[in-house]
Amino acid sequence: MKKKKNLFERFSNWATHATGSSAAFILATSTVIVWAVSGPIFDYSETWQLVINTGTTIITFLMVFLIQKSQNKDSKALHLKLNELIASHEGTSNRMVSLEDLSEEELDQLAKFYAHIAKLALKENDLTHTHSIDAAQENHDFKNKQRQKRKDSSSEMKHQ
């Protein structure tokens, strides 16, 4: 499945790794220090200021795109890993796959539903018990009926 990466992909992977390194930070810090120390030599001229402003602007501009590409790739990989976990687990809802395609309002509605599930879990006093989105209320109602039956049975036994 490993496909040969194109030139841009290889370069962006290299650049992401290189710019996130300690050496890159030291180089950037050293550049600023050299620029600051050279201020008196250039009499703090507009050209001296323009050099650092232009350099940092160009680097920042390019880094925005590099960071976005890296983040997009990481996000896609993470979504695929989560989708695999969801799809492979019997108790989960496949409706959770590709949630990133939902609207903001739909995501808010889903968040409210999970808040409701959390409230149901608190009532059960069992942190290890889970609910899927499709079965949460049904499971809760079923368990309450079972508890009620056990209470009724124990009450009947006490009265006999």
C-alpha positions, 0 to 999 in steps of 0.5 A: 500500500506504500506508494511513492510520494511525489516531490512536494509530499517529500519536501513538505514532510522534510520541511515539517520535520526540519522546521519543528526541530531544535536546530531550526529554533536555534537557527531562528533565535541566532538569526534574530540575535545577529540581526539585533547585534548588527543594529548599531553597525547599520545605525538602526536604519530602515533597511536594517529593520526592513530586512528582518520584517521582510524575512520573517513575513516571507517565512511566516507566509510559507509556514502557514501553508506548510503547517496547514498541509501537515495538519490536514494530513494528520487530521485525515489520518486520525479520522481514518484511524477512528473510523476503523475503530468505530467500524470494527467494534460491534457495539458502536454506531457506524453513524459516527464515521465521518462526523467531520462532514456534519454541519456545526448545528448537527455537531452541536445537537450530537454534543447535547446527546452525548451530554445526555448519555453522560447524565444517564451514566452518572445515574448508573454509578458505573464508570465502566458502562458505555452506551452507543448513540443508537442504544443509549436510551433503550439500554437505560430504560431496559436496565431500569425495568430490570432493577424495578423487577428485582425490587418488586421480586425482593419486596414480594419475598419479604412480604411472604 
